[in-house]
Every structure is written in C-alpha cells, then in structure tokens.
Amino acid sequence: MFLGIDIRNAVAITAFAELVTCSATVTLYFLAKYAANLIIPLLIGAIISAPLAAYTVNHIGKRKLKRATALIMIVFGIMSFINTIIFTR
C-alpha cells in the first residue's frame, strides 16, 4: 500500500483519471482542430485501457502486481535518466 490505498483501488482511480484526461484531450484537439489524426487513437486508448486494467488487476495477485509496478517504475526511471544525460548535452 502506498498512502493507504489498496493496489486495486489505485488502479481503478488511475483508470478513471485516465478516462477524464483522455476525454479532455480529445475535446480540446477537436475544438482546436489541431492534430485531428490523433483523435481516433486517443479515443481507442481511452476505451480499451479501463476494462483491460480491471481485467489485469483481477487476474494477477497483489504481490505480483506490486512487483510488476515497481519494476516498470524502475525501468522508466532509468530510461528517463539516460535520456536526460544523452539529450541535454
């Protein structure tokens, strides 16, 4: 648990936040008529991600889910660090 939130609840909260963020982004792209070619992929991602996250969380144990999350965060952190070093020169 991080901040007292169960891992499954955290995934549900994240999926909802992602839905709101993607919806706002699609709306703004549509209103601004900017990058219209991104609207469909954003919608597809928003529609697919929530059920996929719920299915994954229900079929993976909490311990494995925590380990996978930690591993992904470490990999992304290392990638960010390397990109910062390479592209800030």
C-alpha positions in Angstrom: 0.0 0.0 0.0 1.1 3.5 -0.8 -0.6 6.3 1.0 -3.0 3.8 2.5 -4.7 3.0 -0.9 -5.1 -0.6 -1.8 -3.4 -1.5 -5.1 -6.7 -2.5 -6.8 -8.3 0.8 -5.8 -5.3 2.7 -7.1 -5.7 1.0 -10.5 -9.4 2.0 -10.6 -8.6 5.6 -9.6 -5.9 5.7 -12.3 -8.2 4.3 -14.9 -10.8 6.9 -14.1 -8.3 9.7 -14.1 -7.0 8.5 -17.5 -10.5 8.5 -18.9 -11.0 12.1 -17.8 -7.7 13.2 -19.1 -8.2 11.5 -22.5 -11.7 12.9 -22.8 -10.5 16.4 -22.1 -7.6 16.0 -24.6 -9.8 14.7 -27.3 -12.3 17.5 -26.8 -9.5 20.1 -26.9 -8.0 18.6 -30.0 -11.4 18.6 -31.7 -12.2 22.2 -30.7 -8.8 23.5 -31.8 -8.8 21.3 -35.0 -5.2 20.5 -34.1 -3.7 17.1 -34.7 -7.0 15.6 -35.9 -5.2 12.4 -36.8 -4.6 11.8 -33.0 -8.3 11.9 -32.1 -9.2 8.3 -33.0 -6.1 6.7 -31.4 -6.7 8.7 -28.2 -10.4 7.5 -28.1 -9.4 3.9 -28.7 -6.8 4.0 -26.0 -9.3 5.6 -23.5 -12.0 3.0 -24.3 -9.7 0.0 -24.1 -7.5 0.9 -21.2 -10.1 0.8 -18.3 -11.5 -2.7 -18.9 -8.0 -4.0 -19.7 -6.7 -2.6 -16.4 -9.6 -4.0 -14.4 -9.2 -7.5 -16.0 -5.5 -7.5 -15.4 -5.9 -6.5 -11.7 -8.5 -9.1 -11.1 -6.3 -11.9 -12.6 -2.9 -11.0 -11.1 -2.2 -11.4 -7.4 -1.4 -8.3 -5.3 2.2 -9.3 -4.7 2.9 -9.8 -8.5 1.1 -6.6 -9.3 3.2 -4.6 -6.8 6.4 -6.2 -8.2 5.5 -5.5 -11.8 4.6 -1.9 -10.9 7.9 -1.4 -9.1 9.9 -3.0 -12.0 8.1 -0.8 -14.6 8.8 2.3 -12.5 12.5 1.4 -12.1 12.8 0.8 -15.9 11.1 4.1 -16.7 13.3 5.9 -14.2 16.5 4.5 -15.7 15.2 5.4 -19.2 14.4 8.9 -18.2 17.8 9.3 -16.6 19.6 8.0 -19.7 17.5 10.2 -22.0 18.3 13.3 -19.8 22.0 12.6 -19.9 22.0 12.0 -23.7 19.7 14.8 -24.9 20.9 17.6 -22.6 24.4 17.8 -23.9 
